[in-house]
């Protein structure tokens, strides 16, 4: 176990000595503003664009099941919207969409039609006018953001203030220190906790830990899904991308193809399959769907 992370009261790991807010702001300013690119790809192959859309469609399938009222006029707030694929998906459905992100680069490059719906700058600062004006959304979307922030509990509480009474909060985080990760370490398929990435990732969630901190913020977890466990590749020496970085691209593409195949058979059955993976503690990613706790 790395001395850099500790198990907290919620049951997930977090960085023991977190950077200050000013240090983190400087880090991301250099990463996103000066480079103008961050970690975005220059382009994606067609299979990956299909994969992005399929994953959003699976989440949308769950969201529709969780709404208790029927209406065509829905709204979405995507906090940390990145390249804007989720904004574009729901905008095409006629939803009112708002995206928050540190930079416009990703949206401008991949989904420029969503630029009018984008608010750029410090995400916490840009959330405040929405909260103060009592703006509420049917769906609040946090895709690979919660693991980056200094105070995930506070962010969840802020999201609660932005969510309609019947709304759905969608959270996606990496599934770290998982059953599979433990197995890989014990069997020596890997020799380090390679998923630890400081200061990018300050929290390392699992299903029960995410449920616990979400409950503290006033949410009830209604549904959870995983995704295809790319780390299965680490059990095969011919595809172990941890020991041979050159194998990572093919492992990633294999995961994309497998995901797209599963989705093409049935969206409903794909969701059932990925729910089972989450229940088993497997999957590289974890997606939770939350609603307000009943008072």
N, C-alpha and C positions, 0 to 999 in steps of 0.2 A: 504493500500500500504506500502510495506516495505521501510524503510528509507535507506536501503542498495543499492537500485537501483533507477535510475532516467530515465525519458523518454528523449531520445536524439533527435537531429534535424532530424534524419531519420525516427523517429516514432516507434522505438523499445527501450526496456529498456536495460540499461547497469549498471554495478556496479559503484557506485558513487566514491568509493575510491579503485582503483585497486592496486593490489600488484605491486612491482617493478619487472623488468625482472629477477633480481637475485633471489628474493623471489619465483617467479613462477618456475624458473629453479630448485631451491632446492626442491620445493614441488614435482615436477614431477620426479625428480631424485630419491627421496625416494619412490615414488609411483610405478614407473615402473622398475627402475634398481635394487633397493635393494630387493624388493619382487620378482622380476623376473616375476610377474604375472599380476599386475595391477588389472583390473576389469574383466579379462577373466574368463569364466566358465571352470571347469575341463573337462566337456563334455556336449554335447547337445543331446536331444532326436531327433529321425529321423524327426519328424514333424518340428523341428526348423531348421534343415539343409535344408529341403525343402523350408521353409519360406525364409531363406537367399537367396537361389537360385532364388525363385520366384520374390523377390523384385529387384534383380539385372536384371532379365529378363524384368521386367516392365520398368525399367530405360533404358535398351538397346533398347526396342521397341520405346521409345520416341527419343533416340539418333539417331537411323537409320532414323527416319522421318525428323530429322533436318539437316542431311548431304545433301548437294546439289550435291556432286560428288560421283560416284560409284567407290569404290576401295576395294580390299580385304586386302590390306596392311595398317592396322591401328595401332595406338600406343596409349597407356594409361599411364598416370602418376597418381598414387593414393597416395595423400599426407595425411599421417596418416592412413596407410593401415591396421592397427590393426592385425586381424587374417588372412588376406590375401584372403578372399573369393572372392572379386572382381578381384584381380590379377589372381586367379586360373580360374575364369569364362572366362576371356578374353584371357588368355594364351591358354586355350583349343580351343579357336576360331582361334588361330594362330596369335594373335596380339603380337606386341612388348610391354612388360609391364615393368614398373619401379615402385617400391613401396618405400615410405619413411616412416620411423617410428622410434620412440625413442628406441625401443627394438625389437629383433628378436623373442621374446618368443612366441607371438601369431602365427606368420607365421610358426615357427618351429614346433609347436604343431599341428596345424590344416591343414596347406598347405605347407609342407616341400619342395615340388617340386618347390615352388616359392622363396626359399631362395636365389638362384643365381640372382634373379631379385630385391632383397631387399637391400636398403641402410639405415643403422641405424645411429642414432645420432641425434643431434639437427636438427629439420626439416628445420628451416630457413637457417642454415649454409649449409645443404646439398642441398638446392635448388639453392644456388648461383653458383656452378660450371655448373649446367645445364643452368642457365640463361646466364652466361658469354660465354659459348660455343654455344649460340644461338640454343640450342636444343628445338624443338617444338613438341607438341603432338596433336593428333586428339582429345583426351579427357583428361581433367584434372578433377580429382575426389576428392571432399572434403566431406567426410562422417563423420558427427558429430565431426568436428574439429573447424569450424569457431567460435563457441560459446566459445571456450576455450582460444582464443588468445587475447593478449593485444590490438592489433591494427588490427581489421578485414579488414579495408579499405586497409591497406598496403598489407596484405596477398592477397587480391583480385587483387590488382595491380600487384603483383609478379606472380600470376597465369596467368594474361593476357599476360605477357611476355613469358610464356611457352606454350601458346595455338596457334595452327595454325590459319591462317585467317578464315578458314571454321570450326574451331574446336568448341567443346561444353564443357563448364564448368558445371559440375554437383555438386550442393551443397545440402547437407542434414543437417538440423538443427532441434532441438526440436521446436515445435510450442508452444510458451509460452505466458502467459497473453492473452490467446485466448478467443474467444466468449464463449466457453464452460467453461473455467476456471472462467470467470466473473460470469456466470450463477450459477456455483457450489458454489461460495462464497456467492452470493446474497441469494441463497436458503438454505444456511448453510449445504450443503452436505459435505463441507470441512470447516475448520476453520483457515486455513493458506495457504500461497502461497508456497506449498510444493515443487514446481519445482525449487525454488531458491536454488542453490548449489554453494556456494562460498568456495574456489577459483576455483573449477573446471569449472564452467560456469561464464563467465564474461559478456556475451551478451545474451539477451533473445529476439529472433527474432519472427517476424510475417511476413506474405506474403508481405504486402506493405512496411514494413521497410527493408526487405531483398532486394526487388526490388530497393528501393531508394539508398541504399548504393552501390549496384551492379552497378547502373547507374553512380554513382559518380566515380566508378573505371573503367568505359569505357565499360560496358556490357549492353546488352538488354536482358531482361527476355523473353524467347520465350514460355515457358511452365512451369506449376507448378502442382504438385500432392501432396496430403496428404497421410495418411494411416488410417487404422481403428482406430477410437477414443476409445482407451482403457479406457479413463476417463468416458465413458458412464457407466462403472461399478460402479462409485461413486454415482450414483443416486439410487442405490439399496442397502439398508442396509445389505443385505445378501452377497454383493460382494464389499462393500466399503473398499478397501485396504488401504485407507488413515487413516481411523479410526481404522481399525483392520489389522495390517501388515500381519497376517497369511493368509489373503485372496488374497495377491498379486500374489502368484504363480499360483493359479487357474485362476485369471483374465488374467494374461499373457498368459497362455496356451489357454484360450478361444479366445483371440485375434489372436493367431497363427493359430488356427483351422479355424476361420472365414476368415482370410486373405488367407489361402491356398484354401479354398472352393471357394472364389470369383475368385481367379486366375485360378482355374481349369475349370471354366465355359468358360472364354475367356480372353486372355491377353489384347486384345484391349478394351473390355468392362470393364475390371478391371481398366485399365488406365483411361477410361472415368469416372468411378465411383470415383476414387481417385482424379481426376481433380476437380470434383464437390465438394468433401470434402474440397479441398484447397480453392476453390472459396468461400465456405461458411465460411471459417476461422476455420474449424474443422480438426480433425486428430491430433494425438500426435506428428507426425513428419511432416516436410515440405520439399519437394524436389523441387528445382528450376533448370531449364535448361537454360543456358545463352550462348549467342554468342557475338562476338565483335560488338560494335555499328558501323554502317556505318559512315564513315568519310565524 
